[in-house]
Amino acid sequence: MTFRNSAIKSVDVLFNRFGKTARLIFTDETEVEALVIHRLPDKITDVFDARVHSETDMFEMRLADIPAGKTLQAIVWDDKRYTIQGEAVKDQHNLIVKVDAYAVESGD
């Protein structure tokens, strides 16, 4: 078994264990369902003498769950819509994609 195959199996186990189904919405308005892992919600960070509260959340998803050539626009997770900000970042093995997002109020 190659390293890549072992890594793919490990990522699949991770997402099947800790992932939750979410709806991924792309810039062309197409949608797919995929397992995502929600990380770092509402983190408080120390910056010099100040404490900064960030409302930015981070999501991880398998690169294999994202159709080739599509750009992610939003994630609907737990009936809450998160708008993607910035560029998606792939891990060093091109298996996982990380995105920063912020929750959109229901009135928006």
C-alpha positions, 0 to 999 in steps of 0.5 A: 500500500502506498503512502497516498492510499494510507493517507486517504484511508486515514482522512476518510476515517477522520471525516467519517468519525468527526465530520458532519454533513453540510451543503457546499454552495459554489459560485455557479450556484451548484450545490453538493453535500459533503462531510465537513469538520468545523474548527476554531469557532469564535476564537479569542486571540491575544495581540500584544496587550489586547484580546481580539475576538474573531467571529471567523470560523474554519471548516475542513473538507476533503478535496475529493468532495469538491468538484474540479474547477469549482469555487466554494462560495458558502457552507450551510451547516446546522441550518446556518449559512457561512460565507467563505472569505479568502482563498481555500488552502490545501494541505501538503498532500492535496487531501484536505481543503481549509476555508475561513468563513463567517456566519451570515445573519438570517435577515441578510 
